[in-house]
Amino acid sequence: RLRTLPLSLSGVILGCFYALSKNSYQPSIFLLALLTTLSLQILSNISNEVGDLEKGTDNDDRLGPIRSAQSGALTIQNLKNAMWLFVGFSIVFGVSLIINAFGTLLSIRSTVMLVMGTLAIIASIKYTFGKKNYGYIGLGDFFVFIFFGLVSTLGVFYLSTGRLPLRFILPAAAIGFLSTAVLNVNNMRDIKNDAKFNKRTMAVRLGVKWMKIYHLSLVVGAFILMGRFAIILNNGLLGFLFCLTIPIFYMHLSKVFRFKGKELDNQLKVLSISTLVFAILSGIGTIL
């Protein structure tokens, strides 16, 4: 799912920009962090496909793009093999990242990051895969916020600098809000089919009307948090470079409020790329 991959890069790129602003940027950490997060994103996508196929949620009534196994291009066993391959990639790149950052796996800092990495792998697999998954009970939003926002952004900054200032929670949460908004568009698109198969996403639980208000609050909340962070840093107008994305997000929101069902599908790509641009401009504003 190439259109959602930019989303997984947003937090890592923003965290690296902040590390650069502290003269602590390390290219090797940036590269390994990108490879780790891409492996986790792909693992999540594959696991999600397997889980939905096994539960029957992937069917002819689903409004998103036809997936590989659903179309017959791959078997479920092929996808399960790919899952474990990307579990391996996530472990190799993640462990290499920690060793590169701290020089050892035996320190307290390394242990903390190993635990976070393990939790990230489990979260990537258990969204819809298996019996005890969290996507079918409406916890997807929470886990996306934590791992695509807080862990992604703060993790790479901590690996680069060895420090974790409290104020950096603000931009990390902003990326978390926008990442959650991407999942929300997906869930609003599939609300009818998900309800049939008892996939109790937030959209199924609250209904499209309230989810569109929720969606607006996520996007606006991201701008408020990033704006507050820019004020704290006191970088002047350059700190607000991310505001150049306001027209893009405005057009996105106008379509979300007008569209429903399959019409929402294209907005996944729009919001994913917009989040990446938002992150890049925020980072550039910080280092300038």
Secondary structure as the mmCIF struct_conf table of DSSP 4:
data_model
#
loop_
_struct_conf.conf_type_id
_struct_conf.id
_struct_conf.beg_label_comp_id
_struct_conf.beg_label_asym_id
_struct_conf.beg_label_seq_id
_struct_conf.end_label_comp_id
_struct_conf.end_label_asym_id
_struct_conf.end_label_seq_id
HELX_RH_3T_P HELX_RH_3T_P1 LEU A 2 THR A 4
HELX_RH_AL_P HELX_RH_AL_P1 LEU A 5 SER A 21
TURN_TY1_P TURN_TY1_P1 LYS A 22 ASN A 23
HELX_RH_AL_P HELX_RH_AL_P2 PRO A 27 LYS A 55
TURN_TY1_P TURN_TY1_P2 GLY A 56 GLY A 56
BEND BEND1 ASP A 58 ASN A 59
TURN_TY1_P TURN_TY1_P3 ASP A 60 ASP A 61
BEND BEND2 GLY A 64 GLY A 64
HELX_LH_PP_P HELX_LH_PP_P1 PRO A 65 ARG A 67
HELX_RH_AL_P HELX_RH_AL_P3 SER A 68 SER A 71
TURN_TY1_P TURN_TY1_P4 GLY A 72 GLY A 72
BEND BEND3 ALA A 73 LEU A 74
HELX_RH_AL_P HELX_RH_AL_P4 ILE A 76 PHE A 102
BEND BEND4 GLY A 103 GLY A 103
BEND BEND5 LEU A 105 SER A 107
HELX_RH_AL_P HELX_RH_AL_P5 ILE A 108 ILE A 125
TURN_TY1_P TURN_TY1_P5 LYS A 126 THR A 128
BEND BEND6 PHE A 129 LYS A 132
BEND BEND7 TYR A 134 TYR A 134
HELX_RH_3T_P HELX_RH_3T_P2 GLY A 135 ILE A 137
TURN_TY1_P TURN_TY1_P6 GLY A 138 GLY A 138
HELX_RH_AL_P HELX_RH_AL_P6 GLY A 140 VAL A 144
HELX_RH_PI_P HELX_RH_PI_P1 PHE A 145 VAL A 151
HELX_RH_AL_P HELX_RH_AL_P7 SER A 152 THR A 161
BEND BEND8 GLY A 162 GLY A 162
HELX_RH_3T_P HELX_RH_3T_P3 LEU A 166 PHE A 168
HELX_RH_AL_P HELX_RH_AL_P8 ILE A 169 ARG A 189
TURN_TY1_P TURN_TY1_P7 ASP A 190 ASP A 190
HELX_RH_AL_P HELX_RH_AL_P9 ILE A 191 LYS A 196
TURN_TY1_P TURN_TY1_P8 PHE A 197 ASN A 198
HELX_RH_AL_P HELX_RH_AL_P10 MET A 202 LEU A 206
HELX_RH_AL_P HELX_RH_AL_P11 VAL A 208 LEU A 233
TURN_TY1_P TURN_TY1_P9 ASN A 234 ASN A 234
HELX_RH_3T_P HELX_RH_3T_P4 GLY A 236 THR A 245
HELX_RH_AL_P HELX_RH_AL_P12 ILE A 246 ARG A 258
HELX_RH_3T_P HELX_RH_3T_P5 GLY A 261 LEU A 264
TURN_TY1_P TURN_TY1_P10 ASP A 265 ASP A 265
HELX_RH_AL_P HELX_RH_AL_P13 ASN A 266 ILE A 287
#
